[in-house]
Amino acid sequence: MKTQRKIMTAGENYNQFDPELIARRVEIRQQLQTLNAEPDNDKRNHGFQDLLADSGPHFFVESNFRFDYGWNIHIGDHFYANYDNTFLDTCPITIGSHCYFGPDVGLYTPIHPLTPKERNADVELGAPITIGDSAWFGGHVTVLPGVTLGNNVVVGAGSVVTKSFGDNVVIAGNPARIIKRVPEAKSSVEAAELNTQKI
């Protein structure tokens, strides 16, 4: 018989009041309260990593990092997130390598039904979020349930990403749309110029 944890992770209707899920949310809340107040970068980041499913050795997240379970968060190597990132991991959140997030980025996998009858009955489910390698997110980016982003995707500050996009695109807006392709730098000088462009 599948546990509510496995049912939740699979994106099926689950019971949010399951004792195992409640206990984990309480544990995470307590741990994050301590870790987010830790001024030592190494202690704080190693503590975060201990709560996640997996992450690469080069991992740095500023304080006020928040998530529900940690069980469903998978992060590649060379990851950086600025202050106040929130990952709601009802379903798996998978992030590739060399990804960099600005402040107040939100990755939200929970889905709440449209009908009030289902919401009032506490129907809970979710859909995974997958982000490829070498993503760059500006501040205040929101990614909604079920979104997949390819490699080398740049997301402009303040964007709300409601659907999936492939590789090598710059997206921005609410809802986010493609505004340009990611150019290939032909020299170190051009690469430096590209890195200073605002989106």
Disulfide bonds with the S-S distance in Angstrom:
none
